Amino acid sequence: MHGVLPHLAPLILLAAALGWGSWLVRALGLWRETDPAERFVFASAAGVGVLGWAVFPLGVAGVFGDAAFGALLGLGVVGLVNWASEVRARRRPEPITAPQSALLLLFLAVCAVHLVNGLAPPTDADSLAYHFALPKQFLNDGRITFVPRAVDGAAPLLVQMTYIPARWLGGEAGMTLWPAVLAVLLGLNVTLVARRRLGRGMALTTGILVLTTPAVVYAAATGQVETKNALFVLAAALAVARSARTGDWRWAVLAGILAGFFFGGKYIGLLFAAAAGTVLLTGRGWLRRGALFSVAVLVTGGQWYLWNFLHTGDPVFPMLWSLLSPPDGAVWTAAHDAVFRARWAEIETALPATPGWMLAYPVLATFAPLPGFDAGRVGFGPLPILLLPFALVAAACHLPRAGAGDMGRISVLALLFYGLWFFISSSQRIRHLVPLLPVLWIVLMVGADWTARRFGLMRPLVLGLALTGGLQMGGQTLHGANAARYVFGGESRQSYLERNISGFGVIRWINANLGPGDRITVTRRPFMYFLDVPYYFSHYLHEIRTDTGLRSRDAAKFERQARALGLTHLLVSGDPSRQGPFGYAGMAVALWKRDRAVEVHRHQGPYIGARTLSFLGVDGADDADLLVVLRLKDPSLPTPEETP
């Protein structure tokens, strides 16, 4: 059935997720404990997690195919019967005012832009390196295989597992549209949660502002998992608050299941689970609820950690390697771990982990982002600056009982997670906080709305929200224009990819001229998804099977490693005649100069930097992009002496 239903596939997956999620909520006896809106929030988030969780054992067993995926999705769709009573009991909706109608149209327009982005072929580097590349590889292999690569190989992949049935059912189009549908689902869930605490107009405004937050716009229609994990965080935070308030262990179990899905989708889910567990340790029955929460987290989130442990000896590979000290192996060594840690800290950490810098981080990330924040395109936007003064006034007015309500508990959960992230996380990239943003935006909107109504400040607040929304929607429209040119302008897939990915033309040559008996080494992450022939990604930090460090120059050793991996070709960026002796390119060119490799293809095109503005002819650089394919010569020839 591969690729049969490209544009219907995401809807079928969503229906299956709602079915599985409704069964889970019913099994816990919580179906009648909430109103229909929040049932949808809990069931949809839980169901998406169930899909990702269930694909893992199917992949480990090597049974990917029509029977397995048909049963998984079919049984989920059957679960929609649980919603029949909701349809029969539907109440007449409240009359909608003209301003609310306008906001609803804006909300639908914002959702439409996300869907348009999802209709275009993938171009995001992280998605092409592993978020989409690994599901494609696993589906082609018919099973999940261990990828011996740190950060973008051996990592928690629960969210990416949902991309596999999406690709099976809808091909590439189904897979790329599915994340966009999940973004729309996030906006809907935010609106439904906000509606219980705000008026309809402010709830729709909250949904619009979440979906147009720059960090959300950047990642929503890509394979990146932050906005998808936000679904789990939103529902889990509500369940945590409810369990802490009522003492009901069932909400603690549901919170654990949802936190476990975040745990299984990103390493920092560990920190969220710790923060959520801390909040649960309040109120009656805290010990029982905490224990059940912990078990649920491990059951739903632990599979990828066990998988990594069995293959590397480190469940959070390579974060605990230096502490666990497993023996050196084919995947990692102590010496390389030391290099990795030093370089990773240099790249990913911009501020010292101190309380003062923790307080300064949000301000710096908004007004003076450092390169390590990666906030130039994926920031918070102006909304928190607008809402925070209003929200602080509300918190001060309710200080004696600020932590007693659900919003107070959720605020404590968010602050705990942020603190743990700042002090423990190995990366300070702002996008890692995206899963928390919908929860924060709701809390801030509730506080701001109360203050504005209490002190007669609704007009300034509404004006500020309108300006913020207009600015963010303008940014989203600009971001979506590139994809819209492809979707509505009749542009071919080939032309779109050549316009958005530097050096894409060389991929066409490789796929046309290399076969299943060949294997090529690449160093550009976006190429991996598009290669239809065997390849190996060589990286000086993320893997050790090719020694390509910044100071490495032993070409003979590199050749032996390449041949041991079955490599027949090397892809090199830049003019071989101008390469220095170090690193991957330097050693590959050294083999060429020693007549151990021969040039078989040369591709030159424009370097593409700014994809968002490429439809205007802005590519971000004037340099030409040269790529050279080298073929290793007959291995029976004498091996050159090692470079001293």
LINPEGI-V170080 format. One record per residue. N is the residue number from 1. RES is the residue in three letters. PHI is phi as a letter, one per 20 degrees, with the letter a starting at -180 (999 if undefined). OMEGA is omega in whole degrees, 0 to 359 (999 if undefined). Layout:
n->N res->RES phi->PHI omega->OMEGA
n->N res->RES phi->PHI omega->OMEGA
//
This chain:
n->1 res->MET phi->999 omega->189
n->2 res->HIS phi->g omega->174
n->3 res->GLY phi->m omega->185
n->4 res->VAL phi->f omega->188
n->5 res->LEU phi->c omega->189
n->6 res->PRO phi->g omega->186
n->7 res->HIS phi->e omega->175
n->8 res->LEU phi->e omega->184
n->9 res->ALA phi->g omega->181
n->10 res->PRO phi->f omega->179
n->11 res->LEU phi->f omega->177
n->12 res->ILE phi->f omega->177
n->13 res->LEU phi->f omega->180
n->14 res->LEU phi->f omega->177
n->15 res->ALA phi->f omega->179
n->16 res->ALA phi->f omega->179
n->17 res->ALA phi->f omega->178
n->18 res->LEU phi->f omega->179
n->19 res->GLY phi->f omega->179
n->20 res->TRP phi->f omega->180
n->21 res->GLY phi->f omega->179
n->22 res->SER phi->f omega->176
n->23 res->TRP phi->f omega->180
n->24 res->LEU phi->f omega->180
n->25 res->VAL phi->f omega->178
n->26 res->ARG phi->f omega->181
n->27 res->ALA phi->f omega->178
n->28 res->LEU phi->e omega->179
n->29 res->GLY phi->m omega->184
n->30 res->LEU phi->d omega->185
n->31 res->TRP phi->f omega->182
n->32 res->ARG phi->e omega->180
n->33 res->GLU phi->e omega->182
n->34 res->THR phi->c omega->176
n->35 res->ASP phi->e omega->184
n->36 res->PRO phi->g omega->182
n->37 res->ALA phi->f omega->181
n->38 res->GLU phi->f omega->171
n->39 res->ARG phi->g omega->179
n->40 res->PHE phi->f omega->181
n->41 res->VAL phi->f omega->182
n->42 res->PHE phi->f omega->184
n->43 res->ALA phi->f omega->182
n->44 res->SER phi->f omega->180
n->45 res->ALA phi->f omega->180
n->46 res->ALA phi->f omega->182
n->47 res->GLY phi->f omega->176
n->48 res->VAL phi->f omega->178
n->49 res->GLY phi->f omega->179
n->50 res->VAL phi->f omega->179
n->51 res->LEU phi->g omega->180
n->52 res->GLY phi->f omega->180
n->53 res->TRP phi->f omega->185
n->54 res->ALA phi->f omega->181
n->55 res->VAL phi->f omega->183
n->56 res->PHE phi->g omega->180
n->57 res->PRO phi->f omega->176
n->58 res->LEU phi->f omega->180
n->59 res->GLY phi->f omega->178
n->60 res->VAL phi->f omega->178
n->61 res->ALA phi->f omega->179
n->62 res->GLY phi->m omega->182
n->63 res->VAL phi->d omega->175
n->64 res->PHE phi->g omega->179
n->65 res->GLY phi->r omega->186
n->66 res->ASP phi->g omega->184
n->67 res->ALA phi->f omega->184
n->68 res->ALA phi->f omega->182
n->69 res->PHE phi->f omega->177
n->70 res->GLY phi->f omega->179
n->71 res->ALA phi->f omega->181
n->72 res->LEU phi->f omega->182
n->73 res->LEU phi->f omega->181
n->74 res->GLY phi->f omega->179
n->75 res->LEU phi->f omega->177
n->76 res->GLY phi->f omega->179
n->77 res->VAL phi->f omega->177
n->78 res->VAL phi->g omega->180
n->79 res->GLY phi->f omega->177
n->80 res->LEU phi->f omega->177
n->81 res->VAL phi->g omega->179
n->82 res->ASN phi->f omega->183
n->83 res->TRP phi->e omega->182
n->84 res->ALA phi->g omega->181
n->85 res->SER phi->f omega->178
n->86 res->GLU phi->f omega->180
n->87 res->VAL phi->f omega->181
n->88 res->ARG phi->f omega->184
n->89 res->ALA phi->e omega->184
n->90 res->ARG phi->f omega->179
n->91 res->ARG phi->e omega->178
n->92 res->ARG phi->f omega->182
n->93 res->PRO phi->f omega->176
n->94 res->GLU phi->f omega->176
n->95 res->PRO phi->g omega->181
n->96 res->ILE phi->d omega->182
n->97 res->THR phi->e omega->180
n->98 res->ALA phi->f omega->177
n->99 res->PRO phi->f omega->178
n->100 res->GLN phi->f omega->176
n->101 res->SER phi->f omega->179
n->102 res->ALA phi->f omega->178
n->103 res->LEU phi->f omega->178
n->104 res->LEU phi->f omega->178
n->105 res->LEU phi->f omega->177
n->106 res->LEU phi->f omega->178
n->107 res->PHE phi->f omega->179
n->108 res->LEU phi->f omega->179
n->109 res->ALA phi->f omega->178
n->110 res->VAL phi->f omega->177
n->111 res->CYS phi->f omega->181
n->112 res->ALA phi->f omega->179
n->113 res->VAL phi->f omega->176
n->114 res->HIS phi->f omega->180
n->115 res->LEU phi->f omega->176
n->116 res->VAL phi->f omega->177
n->117 res->ASN phi->g omega->180
n->118 res->GLY phi->f omega->179
n->119 res->LEU phi->e omega->180
n->120 res->ALA phi->e omega->176
n->121 res->PRO phi->f omega->183
n->122 res->PRO phi->f omega->177
n->123 res->THR phi->c omega->180
n->124 res->ASP phi->f omega->187
n->125 res->ALA phi->f omega->181
n->126 res->ASP phi->f omega->178
n->127 res->SER phi->f omega->182
n->128 res->LEU phi->f omega->180
n->129 res->ALA phi->f omega->181
n->130 res->TYR phi->b omega->183
n->131 res->HIS phi->g omega->176
n->132 res->PHE phi->d omega->184
n->133 res->ALA phi->f omega->181
n->134 res->LEU phi->f omega->174
n->135 res->PRO phi->g omega->177
n->136 res->LYS phi->f omega->180
n->137 res->GLN phi->f omega->182
n->138 res->PHE phi->f omega->180
n->139 res->LEU phi->f omega->178
n->140 res->ASN phi->f omega->180
n->141 res->ASP phi->f omega->183
n->142 res->GLY phi->m omega->181
n->143 res->ARG phi->a omega->174
n->144 res->ILE phi->e omega->176
n->145 res->THR phi->c omega->180
n->146 res->PHE phi->f omega->179
n->147 res->VAL phi->d omega->187
n->148 res->PRO phi->f omega->183
n->149 res->ARG phi->b omega->181
n->150 res->ALA phi->f omega->173
n->151 res->VAL phi->m omega->184
n->152 res->ASP phi->d omega->176
n->153 res->GLY phi->c omega->177
n->154 res->ALA phi->e omega->184
n->155 res->ALA phi->b omega->175
n->156 res->PRO phi->f omega->188
n->157 res->LEU phi->c omega->183
n->158 res->LEU phi->g omega->181
n->159 res->VAL phi->f omega->181
n->160 res->GLN phi->f omega->179
n->161 res->MET phi->f omega->177
n->162 res->THR phi->f omega->178
n->163 res->TYR phi->f omega->183
n->164 res->ILE phi->f omega->176
n->165 res->PRO phi->f omega->176
n->166 res->ALA phi->f omega->178
n->167 res->ARG phi->f omega->178
n->168 res->TRP phi->g omega->184
n->169 res->LEU phi->e omega->188
n->170 res->GLY phi->c omega->181
n->171 res->GLY phi->m omega->181
n->172 res->GLU phi->f omega->181
n->173 res->ALA phi->f omega->178
n->174 res->GLY phi->f omega->181
n->175 res->MET phi->f omega->182
n->176 res->THR phi->f omega->179
n->177 res->LEU phi->f omega->182
n->178 res->TRP phi->g omega->177
n->179 res->PRO phi->g omega->178
n->180 res->ALA phi->f omega->176
n->181 res->VAL phi->f omega->177
n->182 res->LEU phi->f omega->176
n->183 res->ALA phi->f omega->176
n->184 res->VAL phi->f omega->178
n->185 res->LEU phi->f omega->178
n->186 res->LEU phi->f omega->179
n->187 res->GLY phi->f omega->178
n->188 res->LEU phi->f omega->181
n->189 res->ASN phi->f omega->177
n->190 res->VAL phi->f omega->180
n->191 res->THR phi->f omega->180
n->192 res->LEU phi->f omega->179
n->193 res->VAL phi->f omega->180
n->194 res->ALA phi->f omega->183
n->195 res->ARG phi->f omega->179
n->196 res->ARG phi->f omega->186
n->197 res->ARG phi->c omega->181
n->198 res->LEU phi->c omega->173
n->199 res->GLY phi->f omega->183
n->200 res->ARG phi->g omega->181
n->201 res->GLY phi->f omega->180
n->202 res->MET phi->f omega->177
n->203 res->ALA phi->f omega->177
n->204 res->LEU phi->f omega->177
n->205 res->THR phi->f omega->178
n->206 res->THR phi->f omega->178
n->207 res->GLY phi->g omega->179
n->208 res->ILE phi->f omega->183
n->209 res->LEU phi->f omega->176
n->210 res->VAL phi->f omega->184
n->211 res->LEU phi->f omega->179
n->212 res->THR phi->d omega->172
n->213 res->THR phi->g omega->185
n->214 res->PRO phi->g omega->181
n->215 res->ALA phi->f omega->179
n->216 res->VAL phi->f omega->179
n->217 res->VAL phi->g omega->184
n->218 res->TYR phi->f omega->190
n->219 res->ALA phi->d omega->192
n->220 res->ALA phi->g omega->185
n->221 res->ALA phi->e omega->176
n->222 res->THR phi->d omega->177
n->223 res->GLY phi->f omega->181
n->224 res->GLN phi->g omega->196
n->225 res->VAL phi->e omega->188
n->226 res->GLU phi->f omega->181
n->227 res->THR phi->f omega->178
n->228 res->LYS phi->f omega->176
n->229 res->ASN phi->f omega->177
n->230 res->ALA phi->f omega->175
n->231 res->LEU phi->g omega->181
n->232 res->PHE phi->f omega->183
n->233 res->VAL phi->f omega->181
n->234 res->LEU phi->g omega->181
n->235 res->ALA phi->f omega->180
n->236 res->ALA phi->f omega->180
n->237 res->ALA phi->f omega->177
n->238 res->LEU phi->f omega->181
n->239 res->ALA phi->f omega->177
n->240 res->VAL phi->f omega->181
n->241 res->ALA phi->f omega->182
n->242 res->ARG phi->f omega->179
n->243 res->SER phi->f omega->180
n->244 res->ALA phi->f omega->181
n->245 res->ARG phi->f omega->186
n->246 res->THR phi->e omega->185
n->247 res->GLY phi->m omega->183
n->248 res->ASP phi->e omega->183
n->249 res->TRP phi->f omega->182
n->250 res->ARG phi->f omega->177
n->251 res->TRP phi->f omega->177
n->252 res->ALA phi->f omega->178
n->253 res->VAL phi->f omega->179
n->254 res->LEU phi->f omega->177
n->255 res->ALA phi->f omega->179
n->256 res->GLY phi->f omega->178
n->257 res->ILE phi->f omega->182
n->258 res->LEU phi->f omega->176
n->259 res->ALA phi->f omega->177
n->260 res->GLY phi->f omega->177
n->261 res->PHE phi->f omega->174
n->262 res->PHE phi->f omega->176
n->263 res->PHE phi->g omega->180
n->264 res->GLY phi->e omega->182
n->265 res->GLY phi->d omega->181
n->266 res->LYS phi->a omega->180
n->267 res->TYR phi->g omega->182
n->268 res->ILE phi->f omega->171
n->269 res->GLY phi->g omega->174
n->270 res->LEU phi->g omega->182
n->271 res->LEU phi->f omega->177
n->272 res->PHE phi->f omega->179
n->273 res->ALA phi->f omega->178
n->274 res->ALA phi->f omega->179
n->275 res->ALA phi->f omega->180
n->276 res->ALA phi->f omega->178
n->277 res->GLY phi->f omega->178
n->278 res->THR phi->f omega->178
n->279 res->VAL phi->f omega->180
n->280 res->LEU phi->f omega->182
n->281 res->LEU phi->e omega->175
n->282 res->THR phi->c omega->178
n->283 res->GLY phi->n omega->185
n->284 res->ARG phi->f omega->179
n->285 res->GLY phi->m omega->187
n->286 res->TRP phi->f omega->182
n->287 res->LEU phi->f omega->179
n->288 res->ARG phi->f omega->181
n->289 res->ARG phi->f omega->179
n->290 res->GLY phi->f omega->180
n->291 res->ALA phi->f omega->180
n->292 res->LEU phi->f omega->176
n->293 res->PHE phi->g omega->182
n->294 res->SER phi->f omega->179
n->295 res->VAL phi->f omega->181
n->296 res->ALA phi->f omega->178
n->297 res->VAL phi->g omega->182
n->298 res->LEU phi->f omega->182
n->299 res->VAL phi->f omega->185
n->300 res->THR phi->e omega->184
n->301 res->GLY phi->d omega->190
n->302 res->GLY phi->e omega->189
n->303 res->GLN phi->f omega->181
n->304 res->TRP phi->f omega->178
n->305 res->TYR phi->f omega->174
n->306 res->LEU phi->f omega->178
n->307 res->TRP phi->g omega->179
n->308 res->ASN phi->f omega->180
n->309 res->PHE phi->f omega->181
n->310 res->LEU phi->f omega->183
n->311 res->HIS phi->e omega->184
n->312 res->THR phi->c omega->187
n->313 res->GLY phi->n omega->181
n->314 res->ASP phi->c omega->183
n->315 res->PRO phi->f omega->178
n->316 res->VAL phi->d omega->184
n->317 res->PHE phi->g omega->357
n->318 res->PRO phi->d omega->190
n->319 res->MET phi->f omega->183
n->320 res->LEU phi->d omega->185
n->321 res->TRP phi->g omega->183
n->322 res->SER phi->f omega->179
n->323 res->LEU phi->e omega->181
n->324 res->LEU phi->f omega->178
n->325 res->SER phi->l omega->174
n->326 res->PRO phi->f omega->181
n->327 res->PRO phi->f omega->176
n->328 res->ASP phi->g omega->181
n->329 res->GLY phi->b omega->182
n->330 res->ALA phi->f omega->183
n->331 res->VAL phi->e omega->187
n->332 res->TRP phi->b omega->176
n->333 res->THR phi->c omega->180
n->334 res->ALA phi->f omega->180
n->335 res->ALA phi->f omega->180
n->336 res->HIS phi->f omega->179
n->337 res->ASP phi->f omega->179
n->338 res->ALA phi->f omega->178
n->339 res->VAL phi->f omega->181
n->340 res->PHE phi->g omega->182
n->341 res->ARG phi->f omega->182
n->342 res->ALA phi->f omega->181
n->343 res->ARG phi->f omega->181
n->344 res->TRP phi->f omega->179
n->345 res->ALA phi->f omega->179
n->346 res->GLU phi->f omega->183
n->347 res->ILE phi->e omega->194
n->348 res->GLU phi->e omega->185
n->349 res->THR phi->d omega->183
n->350 res->ALA phi->d omega->185
n->351 res->LEU phi->c omega->173
n->352 res->PRO phi->f omega->181
n->353 res->ALA phi->e omega->178
n->354 res->THR phi->c omega->180
n->355 res->PRO phi->g omega->181
n->356 res->GLY phi->f omega->179
n->357 res->TRP phi->f omega->176
n->358 res->MET phi->f omega->178
n->359 res->LEU phi->f omega->183
n->360 res->ALA phi->e omega->187
n->361 res->TYR phi->g omega->182
n->362 res->PRO phi->f omega->180
n->363 res->VAL phi->f omega->179
n->364 res->LEU phi->f omega->182
n->365 res->ALA phi->f omega->181
n->366 res->THR phi->e omega->189
n->367 res->PHE phi->d omega->182
n->368 res->ALA phi->b omega->186
n->369 res->PRO phi->f omega->175
n->370 res->LEU phi->e omega->181
n->371 res->PRO phi->g omega->181
n->372 res->GLY phi->f omega->179
n->373 res->PHE phi->f omega->184
n->374 res->ASP phi->l omega->187
n->375 res->ALA phi->d omega->182
n->376 res->GLY phi->g omega->181
n->377 res->ARG phi->d omega->191
n->378 res->VAL phi->c omega->183
n->379 res->GLY phi->e omega->180
n->380 res->PHE phi->f omega->187
n->381 res->GLY phi->n omega->185
n->382 res->PRO phi->e omega->189
n->383 res->LEU phi->g omega->182
n->384 res->PRO phi->f omega->178
n->385 res->ILE phi->f omega->178
n->386 res->LEU phi->f omega->190
n->387 res->LEU phi->e omega->189
n->388 res->LEU phi->g omega->179
n->389 res->PRO phi->g omega->177
n->390 res->PHE phi->f omega->184
n->391 res->ALA phi->f omega->179
n->392 res->LEU phi->f omega->176
n->393 res->VAL phi->f omega->179
n->394 res->ALA phi->f omega->179
n->395 res->ALA phi->f omega->180
n->396 res->ALA phi->f omega->180
n->397 res->CYS phi->f omega->181
n->398 res->HIS phi->d omega->189
n->399 res->LEU phi->g omega->182
n->400 res->PRO phi->g omega->181
n->401 res->ARG phi->c omega->184
n->402 res->ALA phi->f omega->183
n->403 res->GLY phi->e omega->185
n->404 res->ALA phi->e omega->181
n->405 res->GLY phi->e omega->181
n->406 res->ASP phi->f omega->181
n->407 res->MET phi->f omega->178
n->408 res->GLY phi->f omega->179
n->409 res->ARG phi->f omega->179
n->410 res->ILE phi->f omega->177
n->411 res->SER phi->f omega->178
n->412 res->VAL phi->f omega->178
n->413 res->LEU phi->g omega->181
n->414 res->ALA phi->f omega->180
n->415 res->LEU phi->f omega->178
n->416 res->LEU phi->f omega->180
n->417 res->PHE phi->f omega->180
n->418 res->TYR phi->f omega->179
n->419 res->GLY phi->f omega->178
n->420 res->LEU phi->f omega->180
n->421 res->TRP phi->f omega->185
n->422 res->PHE phi->f omega->185
n->423 res->PHE phi->e omega->186
n->424 res->ILE phi->d omega->185
n->425 res->SER phi->g omega->180
n->426 res->SER phi->e omega->181
n->427 res->SER phi->c omega->178
n->428 res->GLN phi->d omega->176
n->429 res->ARG phi->f omega->188
n->430 res->ILE phi->f omega->184
n->431 res->ARG phi->f omega->179
n->432 res->HIS phi->f omega->177
n->433 res->LEU phi->e omega->182
n->434 res->VAL phi->g omega->180
n->435 res->PRO phi->g omega->182
n->436 res->LEU phi->e omega->189
n->437 res->LEU phi->g omega->180
n->438 res->PRO phi->g omega->178
n->439 res->VAL phi->f omega->180
n->440 res->LEU phi->f omega->182
n->441 res->TRP phi->f omega->178
n->442 res->ILE phi->f omega->180
n->443 res->VAL phi->g omega->181
n->444 res->LEU phi->f omega->179
n->445 res->MET phi->f omega->179
n->446 res->VAL phi->f omega->179
n->447 res->GLY phi->f omega->181
n->448 res->ALA phi->f omega->180
n->449 res->ASP phi->f omega->180
n->450 res->TRP phi->f omega->182
n->451 res->THR phi->f omega->182
n->452 res->ALA phi->f omega->179
n->453 res->ARG phi->f omega->183
n->454 res->ARG phi->f omega->186
n->455 res->PHE phi->d omega->175
n->456 res->GLY phi->m omega->183
n->457 res->LEU phi->d omega->183
n->458 res->MET phi->f omega->182
n->459 res->ARG phi->f omega->176
n->460 res->PRO phi->g omega->180
n->461 res->LEU phi->f omega->181
n->462 res->VAL phi->f omega->178
n->463 res->LEU phi->f omega->179
n->464 res->GLY phi->f omega->178
n->465 res->LEU phi->f omega->179
n->466 res->ALA phi->f omega->179
n->467 res->LEU phi->f omega->179
n->468 res->THR phi->f omega->179
n->469 res->GLY phi->f omega->179
n->470 res->GLY phi->f omega->178
n->471 res->LEU phi->f omega->183
n->472 res->GLN phi->f omega->178
n->473 res->MET phi->f omega->175
n->474 res->GLY phi->f omega->177
n->475 res->GLY phi->f omega->178
n->476 res->GLN phi->f omega->179
n->477 res->THR phi->f omega->178
n->478 res->LEU phi->f omega->179
n->479 res->HIS phi->f omega->183
n->480 res->GLY phi->e omega->183
n->481 res->ALA phi->f omega->180
n->482 res->ASN phi->f omega->178
n->483 res->ALA phi->f omega->180
n->484 res->ALA phi->f omega->178
n->485 res->ARG phi->g omega->178
n->486 res->TYR phi->f omega->187
n->487 res->VAL phi->f omega->186
n->488 res->PHE phi->d omega->185
n->489 res->GLY phi->e omega->178
n->490 res->GLY phi->m omega->180
n->491 res->GLU phi->f omega->179
n->492 res->SER phi->f omega->177
n->493 res->ARG phi->g omega->181
n->494 res->GLN phi->f omega->180
n->495 res->SER phi->f omega->180
n->496 res->TYR phi->f omega->182
n->497 res->LEU phi->f omega->177
n->498 res->GLU phi->f omega->180
n->499 res->ARG phi->f omega->187
n->500 res->ASN phi->d omega->183
n->501 res->ILE phi->c omega->180
n->502 res->SER phi->f omega->175
n->503 res->GLY phi->m omega->184
n->504 res->PHE phi->f omega->181
n->505 res->GLY phi->g omega->181
n->506 res->VAL phi->f omega->178
n->507 res->ILE phi->f omega->178
n->508 res->ARG phi->g omega->181
n->509 res->TRP phi->f omega->181
n->510 res->ILE phi->f omega->181
n->511 res->ASN phi->f omega->182
n->512 res->ALA phi->e omega->189
n->513 res->ASN phi->d omega->175
n->514 res->LEU phi->d omega->183
n->515 res->GLY phi->c omega->182
n->516 res->PRO phi->f omega->178
n->517 res->GLY phi->e omega->179
n->518 res->ASP phi->e omega->174
n->519 res->ARG phi->b omega->185
n->520 res->ILE phi->d omega->175
n->521 res->THR phi->e omega->177
n->522 res->VAL phi->c omega->176
n->523 res->THR phi->c omega->178
n->524 res->ARG phi->e omega->186
n->525 res->ARG phi->f omega->182
n->526 res->PRO phi->f omega->184
n->527 res->PHE phi->f omega->191
n->528 res->MET phi->f omega->183
n->529 res->TYR phi->f omega->188
n->530 res->PHE phi->e omega->181
n->531 res->LEU phi->f omega->179
n->532 res->ASP phi->d omega->178
n->533 res->VAL phi->d omega->179
n->534 res->PRO phi->g omega->181
n->535 res->TYR phi->b omega->173
n->536 res->TYR phi->c omega->180
n->537 res->PHE phi->e omega->180
n->538 res->SER phi->e omega->181
n->539 res->HIS phi->b omega->187
n->540 res->TYR phi->f omega->180
n->541 res->LEU phi->d omega->193
n->542 res->HIS phi->e omega->180
n->543 res->GLU phi->b omega->185
n->544 res->ILE phi->c omega->185
n->545 res->ARG phi->f omega->166
n->546 res->THR phi->c omega->181
n->547 res->ASP phi->e omega->185
n->548 res->THR phi->c omega->180
n->549 res->GLY phi->f omega->184
n->550 res->LEU phi->f omega->179
n->551 res->ARG phi->d omega->182
n->552 res->SER phi->f omega->178
n->553 res->ARG phi->b omega->181
n->554 res->ASP phi->e omega->184
n->555 res->ALA phi->f omega->180
n->556 res->ALA phi->f omega->177
n->557 res->LYS phi->f omega->178
n->558 res->PHE phi->g omega->179
n->559 res->GLU phi->f omega->179
n->560 res->ARG phi->f omega->178
n->561 res->GLN phi->f omega->180
n->562 res->ALA phi->f omega->181
n->563 res->ARG phi->f omega->177
n->564 res->ALA phi->f omega->178
n->565 res->LEU phi->e omega->180
n->566 res->GLY phi->m omega->182
n->567 res->LEU phi->f omega->177
n->568 res->THR phi->d omega->184
n->569 res->HIS phi->c omega->177
n->570 res->LEU phi->c omega->177
n->571 res->LEU phi->d omega->187
n->572 res->VAL phi->c omega->176
n->573 res->SER phi->e omega->176
n->574 res->GLY phi->n omega->181
n->575 res->ASP phi->f omega->181
n->576 res->PRO phi->g omega->183
n->577 res->SER phi->f omega->182
n->578 res->ARG phi->d omega->182
n->579 res->GLN phi->e omega->171
n->580 res->GLY phi->f omega->186
n->581 res->PRO phi->e omega->191
n->582 res->PHE phi->e omega->173
n->583 res->GLY phi->m omega->183
n->584 res->TYR phi->g omega->183
n->585 res->ALA phi->f omega->181
n->586 res->GLY phi->f omega->181
n->587 res->MET phi->f omega->176
n->588 res->ALA phi->f omega->179
n->589 res->VAL phi->f omega->176
n->590 res->ALA phi->f omega->177
n->591 res->LEU phi->f omega->178
n->592 res->TRP phi->f omega->180
n->593 res->LYS phi->f omega->180
n->594 res->ARG phi->e omega->179
n->595 res->ASP phi->m omega->174
n->596 res->ARG phi->e omega->179
n->597 res->ALA phi->b omega->182
n->598 res->VAL phi->c omega->178
n->599 res->GLU phi->f omega->181
n->600 res->VAL phi->d omega->178
n->601 res->HIS phi->a omega->178
n->602 res->ARG phi->c omega->180
n->603 res->HIS phi->c omega->177
n->604 res->GLN phi->c omega->179
n->605 res->GLY phi->b omega->180
n->606 res->PRO phi->f omega->172
n->607 res->TYR phi->f omega->184
n->608 res->ILE phi->d omega->182
n->609 res->GLY phi->d omega->186
n->610 res->ALA phi->d omega->180
n->611 res->ARG phi->f omega->184
n->612 res->THR phi->g omega->183
n->613 res->LEU phi->d omega->183
n->614 res->SER phi->f omega->179
n->615 res->PHE phi->f omega->176
n->616 res->LEU phi->e omega->182
n->617 res->GLY phi->n omega->178
n->618 res->VAL phi->e omega->183
n->619 res->ASP phi->d omega->175
n->620 res->GLY phi->n omega->180
n->621 res->ALA phi->a omega->179
n->622 res->ASP phi->d omega->185
n->623 res->ASP phi->f omega->173
n->624 res->ALA phi->f omega->182
n->625 res->ASP phi->d omega->183
n->626 res->LEU phi->d omega->177
n->627 res->LEU phi->c omega->183
n->628 res->VAL phi->c omega->176
n->629 res->VAL phi->e omega->176
n->630 res->LEU phi->d omega->175
n->631 res->ARG phi->d omega->176
n->632 res->LEU phi->f omega->182
n->633 res->LYS phi->f omega->182
n->634 res->ASP phi->g omega->182
n->635 res->PRO phi->f omega->179
n->636 res->SER phi->f omega->177
n->637 res->LEU phi->f omega->181
n->638 res->PRO phi->g omega->178
n->639 res->THR phi->e omega->180
n->640 res->PRO phi->f omega->178
n->641 res->GLU phi->f omega->179
n->642 res->GLU phi->f omega->177
n->643 res->THR phi->f omega->181
n->644 res->PRO phi->f omega->999
//
